[in-house]
């Protein structure tokens, strides 16, 4: 088991979030109005998001944005999170690599998602908002938003992807315990949901569908705003507390990572661990590899197309410049529900386009093999999403062994898997399988994209 932990004190929690857009040499393309194809202004987002969040979304000039003291005080409930030297994993792999992980699973809801949920709830409350809507894939974001809404006295409605609603009933129970109303998506409660169910009665849902429903409800409910768990710039911003803490902790360990890894769905935990380290590559020419690990069944960074696309299935959102599989893409029903999203965030898409970020896709069975090994040697059962980062870290450690080189690898353990044991049961019993996405399946949705770029 791991014994080397590097801990910070409460006073060392970051006082500002890091905005990588300010340091990017190639700025990301703007969000577009889907009707006029003209760039959006922050004010165009005010009906949907809290004004402060919309302003953060469009900010490309300020590298540092102050964390409100009320949010920072709530961070102190579980932050700073531990950085751990994974000596058990190193020994099991017999690798010369030094492997570290940032343990975000220690938050009250068991994942990194609370870093942004508290910030979004705070800014909505400050604006006088009373009701919130959101979507959730595997339930981590929904649980975080339910906790945050309760903390700030807000009402919350969550649209949970139907396959996860059924696969992960205890995540639904967590949200309901915190006071949220949870609907399986697609549902009959929105126009978007009804249309999808009419066309495909047995459809098990996607994050794109759940976003459509949450956006529709927000726009129809008085004094209500929509909150998002990934993809957009302001969400990536809030998550940078992860990497900013990890920087200080790696210094305590006397090392600097050669490789930084995060699992990848829309980009929230990946950006959180990676962006603070990427700033040294952008500004100082620091040699560091940054790797996004995504499911082979939902491979937007490795096989997607860089194009303007909707962030949701029904086309309610602005057009977003992203690596995408197409907003109508229907992902396989893998257990890493938080990674079943058709597109990558704007910032990460631009960084990927500029070859500042690498990407790998990993089969489901490989992730559970890596997760099981990690649990046995490190004592933590990881979320299926986080297992993608573990698998990528193991691959890099094994490569270091082949090369006979010492490398320092840092990955983000974005959440624990204690509410995902049904998935582990299936893996142990041999009932899990890989899902291979064919070129024909991929082209069906990519061909529907409007080629704005």
Secondary structure, 3 states (H helix, E strand, C coil): CCCEEECCCHHHCCCEEECHHHCCCCCCCCCECCCCCCECCHHHHCCCCCHHHHHHHHCCCCCEEECCHHHHHHHCCCCCCCEEECHHHHHHHCCCCEEEEEEHHHCCCCECCHHHHHHHHHHHHHCCCCEEEEEECCCHHHHHHHHHHHHCCCEEEEEEEHHHHHHCHHHHHHHHHCCCEEEEECCCCCHHHHHHHHHCCCCCCCHHHHHHHHHHHHHHCCCEEECCCCCCHHHHHHHCHHHHHHHHHHHHHCCCCCEEEEECCCCHHHHHHHHHHHHHHHHHCCCCEEEEEEECCCCHHHHCEEEEEECCCCCCCCEEEEEECCCCCCCCCCCCHHHCCCECCHHHHHHHHCCCCEEEEECHHHHHHHHHHHHHHHCCCECHHHHHHHHHHHHHHHHHHHHCCCCEEEEEECEECCCCHHHHHHHHCCCCCCCCCCHHHHHHHHCCCCCCC
